[in-house]
Amino acid sequence: MLRLLMRQTVLCLVFSAMVGGGVIPVWAQQRVDSLEARLQVVTGDERLTVRVDLMEALYANDPARAMAYGWESRALLTSATPSPLHRRVRFWMARAHESNAAYDSMQVHIEDLERWARAHNDAGGLADVALLTARRVRRVESLEDALPFLEEARTAYAVLDEPAGLARTLDLMGVVYELSEDYDEALRHYQQALAVAEETNDIPIVISAARNLGDVHRALGAYEEARTFYTRSFTQAEVYGDAEQQADALYGMARSYEQQVDYANALIYYQKELALREALGNQKDLTHTYNNLGDVYLGQGQYDEALAFYSKALVIREEQLGDQRLLAFSYNDVGNVYEALGDYEEALAFYLNALALRESLNDQEGLAHSYHNVGVIYDHLGQYEQALDYYNRSLEIERARNNLEGLAISLNNMGGIYQARGHYDEALQHFIEALGIAQDVSYQREELQAYLNIGSVYLQQGHLPEALAATDEAIARAEGMQAFKYIREGYRQRFEILEQQEQFALALAAHKAYKAAHDSLFNAESQGVVAELQQQYRTRDQARQIELLGQRQQIQRLWLGGLGGGALLLALIAGLVYSRYHIRNKAHAALQRSHQAVEEALEKLKTTQAQLIQAEKMASLGQLTAGIAHEIKNPLNFVNNFAEVNAELADELREAYDDNPDIKLSALLDVVSDLAQNAAVIQQHGKRADNIIKGMMRHASGGKGQRERILVNALVSDHIDLAYHGKRAQNPDLSVQIERDLDDEAGHVEMVPQEVGRVLLNLLGNAFDALQEKAAQTPDFEPVVTVTTSRVSQAVQIRVADNGPGMSPGVQAKIFEPFFTTKPTGTGTGLGLSLSYDIITQGHGGSLEVESEEGNGAAFLITLPDNGVGV
């Protein structure tokens, strides 16, 4: 189930330290303890200073204690008290009320500070008034109304050279711009805040600004940059011992990976966040973390684990928080699990409960989400009219809210309805609009889905090239993110397209890739590990479940509107343990059916695979035909020319004898010698032509051939000429300098010559293609292929190197995999190097290695073992 991203909720989590109390961070508590100990020993005006310091240390996490110290400080203020203390007391009392969300009381202290500042002509106090007013206005009025006050505060702090106030103001301006989705301005202000804070070692602002920069980069889809800032924020918070800020940074890290559909890394950081949240004890934040873990497990298809975490959040929200908005999220999450399992009736019941809560709250953001989810269920049930109705309701709200991510999801789903009803033009229109929106906001999940949807429609319309282009784009993007779910769907769709195009070699490759992606999601080993973890969790959690079952009567009152009453929730909790087993068994059965279907398909394709290997051999033979014709032309020219000369010499002998029957043999010896030499040349080139023909026949042979002791340098030279002339026949403009460094000590090696020759032809052909590609892109490029032979101990090495574009590490890692190719569709099957690797490693017990640096050429090294004499 595709979940809508709740932007405001996320930002509330990120800035949770700014509103409301919580556990005092370690570093802050240490400061409080030190100040309270000091308060017991100091006297006079110093006691007032310590009280103000305690207000500053406590305002965010314990506003009540902060205010107590504030009132004590106000009682000690006199006209002789230094002005900075007057200003600080009033400032931190206002901040304490803000932390407690008591904005009316906050306004009272802001006005008090303003009266004092004007009476004493204190510019710093007036700057504080502007900052405090902006903080209050953004909470109770609007973001836009806060900006003029922030500008006033920034200017004043800059003129007064007060970096602490300036850093706070810049950081808050960044927050306002971020909430307004003006990310360029948000980045600019956060960067300025970070620079000021780092210069003055203002660590709390460094932590905040760095985390905020991570949030903005994540919103822009710049995930690596986001993680750099999250790491900086976490590191500073760790040094300070601020566990809550560490947890916030870990949340950002995890979310960045989740948005890239990198569930493995997302899970790592959510688990780290969970450990901190549990230690902090803030139940509201803890339920968010439980939900995030549920989302990841749901995305991975681990439904029992997802349900376990969603249920933990549900229980806390019902029993401790009483927050109906969050409760609606929990109903929705449980519905997601049932939807993923295909239990649409259960899913619909939970979605409708969430919808009822959101209608009672008039929660427009939540309503858009619920309308969408209910529409999805009706879509699954084939009730398309109802589905479209709910999708349209969701779409109207998202357009009104300008929530582009939600729009992309709704458009994709509505396009699916039109596609299911055969209205392909309308479907394409919706999918293309969804794609454009997803690209604008870097919403990669919906972007992938849109490409797959577009490819599916084109496939149904019979527009196969367009279908393949869209599908391949989805696959490429999914592979870049290691999003196996989309990789699997993409290759399944690619297989169907290629099968209809009768490109059976590529279709087989797509099917293998589909199975590989399928196994990556549901391999037996991973299922075993998950089962073990689930069993450990069940053992650990069973006592808690029994305890919860004994407390169900207390939850009945929390169920709204008579929609099943407390009994429904009781049944949910009572069935948790059973559901975990039931869900796993259901998922396992589906997995077994899927595997069986895959195995049957692969069995049917085994014969095709064997035929493809032979077809690859014949394809390479066909590519060489012109080159062989060119190569055989030279010896045939010699044979023809010298045969003609011999015929002329024979005529001369006959004429000399006719003119003088008594001529002596000695007079004819020169002519006879020429005849003998010419015959030798004819024999030499006749054998050369015969060898070429035999080599061609061996290359075309479907068998494996016989092992022979072959002179390595001769074999290499012959195949250099064959490969070059073959490629020249395909591309007359090809011009490559071939450097041969053939070691006389290489000698003979026992091999199957046609097989090793096939490997050389493949390596040389690939080198020529790479050089041709680079020459087309690089002016004044001089392409060079260097072929080297050498004897190393009891082996012979053949090295084929070029100065072409080289290969990335990722390509090198896959270069010998079957059907992997970097060539455009239709110009390479991807079998050549795979077969070459098998010939050398399995057929000859040697090795085939690649050495390359992207941009600096590539080299393939063949090593053939030889236990005999090398001559």
Secondary structure as GFF3:
##gff-version 3
##sequence-region A 1 871
A	DSSP	alpha_helix	7	14	.	.	.	ID=ss1
A	DSSP	three_ten_helix	16	18	.	.	.	ID=ss2
A	DSSP	alpha_helix	26	39	.	.	.	ID=ss3
A	DSSP	alpha_helix	45	58	.	.	.	ID=ss4
A	DSSP	alpha_helix	63	76	.	.	.	ID=ss5
A	DSSP	alpha_helix	83	99	.	.	.	ID=ss6
A	DSSP	alpha_helix	103	119	.	.	.	ID=ss7
A	DSSP	alpha_helix	123	140	.	.	.	ID=ss8
A	DSSP	alpha_helix	143	160	.	.	.	ID=ss9
A	DSSP	alpha_helix	163	179	.	.	.	ID=ss10
A	DSSP	alpha_helix	183	200	.	.	.	ID=ss11
A	DSSP	alpha_helix	203	219	.	.	.	ID=ss12
A	DSSP	alpha_helix	223	240	.	.	.	ID=ss13
A	DSSP	alpha_helix	243	259	.	.	.	ID=ss14
A	DSSP	alpha_helix	263	280	.	.	.	ID=ss15
A	DSSP	alpha_helix	283	299	.	.	.	ID=ss16
A	DSSP	alpha_helix	303	316	.	.	.	ID=ss17
A	DSSP	pi_helix	317	321	.	.	.	ID=ss18
A	DSSP	alpha_helix	324	341	.	.	.	ID=ss19
A	DSSP	alpha_helix	344	361	.	.	.	ID=ss20
A	DSSP	alpha_helix	364	380	.	.	.	ID=ss21
A	DSSP	alpha_helix	384	401	.	.	.	ID=ss22
A	DSSP	alpha_helix	404	420	.	.	.	ID=ss23
A	DSSP	alpha_helix	424	440	.	.	.	ID=ss24
A	DSSP	alpha_helix	444	461	.	.	.	ID=ss25
A	DSSP	alpha_helix	464	481	.	.	.	ID=ss26
A	DSSP	alpha_helix	484	500	.	.	.	ID=ss27
A	DSSP	alpha_helix	504	522	.	.	.	ID=ss28
A	DSSP	alpha_helix	524	549	.	.	.	ID=ss29
A	DSSP	three_ten_helix	552	558	.	.	.	ID=ss30
A	DSSP	alpha_helix	565	574	.	.	.	ID=ss31
A	DSSP	alpha_helix	576	659	.	.	.	ID=ss32
A	DSSP	three_ten_helix	665	668	.	.	.	ID=ss33
A	DSSP	alpha_helix	669	700	.	.	.	ID=ss34
A	DSSP	beta_strand	708	711	.	.	.	ID=ss35
A	DSSP	alpha_helix	712	730	.	.	.	ID=ss36
A	DSSP	beta_strand	737	742	.	.	.	ID=ss37
A	DSSP	three_ten_helix	744	746	.	.	.	ID=ss38
A	DSSP	beta_strand	748	751	.	.	.	ID=ss39
A	DSSP	alpha_helix	753	777	.	.	.	ID=ss40
A	DSSP	beta_strand	784	792	.	.	.	ID=ss41
A	DSSP	beta_strand	795	802	.	.	.	ID=ss42
A	DSSP	alpha_helix	809	814	.	.	.	ID=ss43
A	DSSP	alpha_helix	832	838	.	.	.	ID=ss44
A	DSSP	pi_helix	839	843	.	.	.	ID=ss45
A	DSSP	beta_strand	847	852	.	.	.	ID=ss46
A	DSSP	beta_strand	858	865	.	.	.	ID=ss47
###
